[in-house]
Amino acid sequence: MSDIDLDLATTWFLAARTMACGGDEPSVAEEAAAGLFARAILGLDEESCIAAKHKEHMQALTLIDCMAMAGKLPRGTADQVMTGVMMIAYAAASMQPLQVRWASMLASAMDMNEERFQRCCVNARVVASMLPHEQEAVGG
């Protein structure tokens, strides 16, 4: 596990959890989607994901830290992270005011213009449409 992978995993899981917590209680489907996105889209290995989510690693970090880390991401990686964050919001079928605010703050930290942000949103809608609904994810 490289420091670069741990930094990206940390940024991703902080950003994703913040978006999930901005809505209702984070669902099983949202948690699973965040993990799958980290592995499949961001290309992170299991070790980096586990280390990034470890309580001792995360507990001292703030949303300001997350925005600072997101602001240092290369453009393509930043777009992937924003797409994933928006996918989490869309998977719940509606965005809450805190989620809208978090998306705006994150986009600003990543220095995204409107066109780039909208492209991430379109991609996120496509990915979210492929996710199972909460009832399907838990077998109900």
N, C-alpha and C positions, 0 to 999 in steps of 0.2 A: 504494500500500500504506500503510495507516494503522498507527500504533503499536498500536492496539487489535487489529487483525488479526494483527500480528506477535506480540503477547503471547499471544493465544489459540492461534495456530499453535504457538508455542514450548511452551506448557503442554500442548497436545494431543500433540505429538510426543515430549516428554519422558515424559509419562504412558504413552503407548502403547508406546514403546520399553522402558520399565521393565517393563511387563507382559509384553511379548514376550520379553524377556531373562530374566524370572523363570522361564520354562519351559525347554523345550529350545532349541536354536539357532533364532532367529527364521526363519520360513519365508518363502518368496516370497509365499505367499498372505496371511500376516499383514502383510507390508510393503505389498502391494497394497491390502489392506483398510484399513489405516491411512490411506493416501493418498486412497482413495475416500471414506472416512468424513469426512476433513477437508474435501473439496470438496463432497460431496453433502449431508451432514448439518449440518456446522458452517458451511458456506457460505463457506469461505476461498478466496481466489483463488490461482492457481498461484504468483504472485510471493511471496506471504506464506509459502506452504508451502516453497518453495525456500529463501527467506531463513532461515526458522526451522530448517531441517535443515542449514544450512551449518556446517561443522566449527568455524570460528572463533566462530560465534554460540553453539554448544552446549557447547563444550569447557570453559568455566568454570562451567557450571551444575551444580547438585547436586540430589539428590532433595528436599532441604530447600527449595531454590528452587522446585521443581516444586510441592510441597505448599503453599508460601506463595502462589504464583500461582493454584493451584486454589482456595484458600480465598477469593480475591478475586473469583472468577467469580460472575456473577448466577446465581440458583438454576436457571433453565431451562437455561442454558449448562452449568452444573456437571452437571446430570442428563444432558445429551447427552454430555459428556466421559466420565462414569462408564459410561454405556451403551456407548460405543465401547471403553473399556478392557476392560470385561467381555466384549464381543464378541470381542476378540482372544484372551482366555483361553479362551472357549468354542469358538472356531474350531479350536483344537488338540485338542479332545475331552476334555481333562482338565486340571484345575488343579493346579499344583505348589504346595508350601507357600510358596515365596517370592511366588507370584502371589496367594495368599490374603492374605498379610501386606500386600502392596502395596495390594490392594483395600481392606483395612481401614484402612490409614493414609490413603489418599486420601479415603475416605468420611469419616473423622474430620476431615481438613483442610477438607472441604466442608461440615461440620456436618450430615451426612445422618443422618436417623433410620432405623430399620429398615425402615419401610414405603416410604420413598423409595428406599432402596437396593434393596429387593426388586423394586420397579417397574422400576428400571434393569436389574436382572438378567433379568427376564422379557423386556423389550424387546431386550436383548442376545442372548438365546437365539433369539429370532425372527430377528434379523438374521443371526446366525451360521449358522442353519440354511439360509439362502439362499446362503451362500458355497460355492464349490467346495472339495472336499477337495484336499489338497496334490498328489496325483497328477493330478487333473483340471487344476489350475492350471498345472502345468508340462508338460502334454501327455502324461502317462504313463498 
